[in-house]
Amino acid sequence: MNKTWDKIKKEFKEANFLQSPEYGKTNEILGAKVVTDDFDGQGWALMIVRDAKRGRYLEIPCGPLIDWGDTKLVKRVGERIKKIAEKEECVFVRMRPQLTATEGNIEKLEKLGLIEAPMHLAAEHTVMIDLGHSEEELLARMRRQTRYEVRRANKLGIKVEKSNSEEIFREFQAVQAETARRQGFIPPDLKTLLAERKAFGKNAQIYVAKTETNEPIAYGLIIKDGREGDYYEAASTDLNRKMPGAYALLWQAMRDLKKEGYERFNLWGIAPPGQPNHRYAGVTTFKTGFGGEVVEYVPAHDMVISKLRYLKNFVVEIARRKKRHL
């Protein structure tokens, strides 16, 4: 499988860790069934069978990876995915391909008979930083206030460390749980974080920004695969309100990824335009300050397999989305 994935990463520059064999292993550790298909050598999809109380479904995050301009291939892949879903007795398929949110791309999904999902799947709005620039250019592309905070962190002696140890993952989970209580979001549980650590190995690192006296300020889980690194999870202590720990952390991660040869840094999740109550609204100004390109992907779409059971799921998810300000 890894040889196939290596080939896919070269062919599809948009591929990221959510379509990787390691992400498949993460889900298998957590007890989910994972199905992969290379569509006779013409693409790739890592599919996860999710057992939810409201109905089993097939999830394809950031995929499938295919040539979406080839209409015959797209139709054939859609038919293949439907058969897999039926075999797994799924109520529906939920996918969020790596396609930008243009009318033409949304039309491609609709032609497959897909409808827009009531809930998101992976970050649909994000900031992508091109690491092909020099460090001086990366700093120059930042918002002035962001650049100031990065430099202030250095003057304050803030240091950034990284580790893949089980101990740091447990520490991160405890701090993130407290962060979630303050900010009102649902964090991943420890079992999920440890599964990611086991599956991705050294490609999953917890970065920690600390004061000169080793007090933790901010944490970030960076996962690397394909051509990008992803700022996948974050947490902070009360110190982050008055010290630029998160700025120091992201700047160090950017520099590390650049040195390791990654092409881009995905900051993973900002609020859509005009949604001040969105759960990512608070971090949007912070992330966009780093000078990357704001990217909007197509929203998640569903392929309905069982109409009656899907309707029940649709109603439940609409209510959940409103409650969580998504």
C-alpha positions, 0 to 999 in steps of 0.5 A: 500500500505504501508504494501505491501511496508514494506514487499517488503523492507524486501524481496528486500534489493536493494529497494530504495525510487524511488520505494516507495509509497512516490515517487508515491505520489510525482509524483501524486502531480506533476500531473502524473498518478502512477500505482503499481503492486505486480505481485500476491505477487511475486514482486513490480513495481511502474510505472509512466505514463509520458506525454512527447511532443514526446510521452507518456511513462511508467517509472519504476525507480530502478525497477521492484523488482523481482527475476530476476533469475526466468525466468518464472516470469521475462517473466510473469512480462514483459508481465504484464508491456506491457499490462499496457503500452498498456492500458495507450497508451504509446509509450514505457516503460523505466526501470532501474532495480537494477541489476549490469551491468554484461553481464548476467543481460543485457542478461536478459533484452534483452531476454524480447525484451528490447533495451538500452535506449538513455537516462539514468534513475536514477544513473547508476554509483554510490558510495555505502558506507557500514554503517556497520563499526564503525565511526573510520573504516569509516574514515580509509576507506576514501582516505587520502585527504578526511579524511584530509578535514573532519578533517579540517572542524572540525578544522575550526568550520564548523557546519552542520544543517538539516531541513525539513522546507519549508523555507530551501527547498526554500533556497536550490532551489535558491542556487541550481539554481545558482549552476546549472548556474555555472556548467551547469546542469538542476536542479529540479524546486521548485514545484518538491522539495516541492512535495518531501518534502510533500510526504517524510516528515521527511525522506527528509532533507536538510543538510546545512554546515555553517561557524562559522558565519552562512554563508552557504557553501554547501547543500544536499538533503538526502532522506531515505527509505528502507535500504539506505539513498540517497544523491539525490541533492546538491548545494553550494555557492562560499565559498565551493571552499575554505572551506570543507563544502561538506566534513563536510556535507557528513560525518555528513549525514553518521554518522546520517544514521548509528545512525538511523540504515540504512545499506548504503549511496548511493552517487547517481551519478558519471561519467562512466569510461573514460568519462571526459566530463560527467556532473558528472565528477567534483564530481566523485573524491569527491564522490569516496574519501569517501571509498565506493564501486563503483557500476555500474547498467545496463543502462536503457532499453526500451520496444517499444510499438509503433515502428514508434513513438518510433523512433522519440523519439529515435532521439530526445533523442540522440541529447539531450544526446550529448548536455548535455554531458550525 
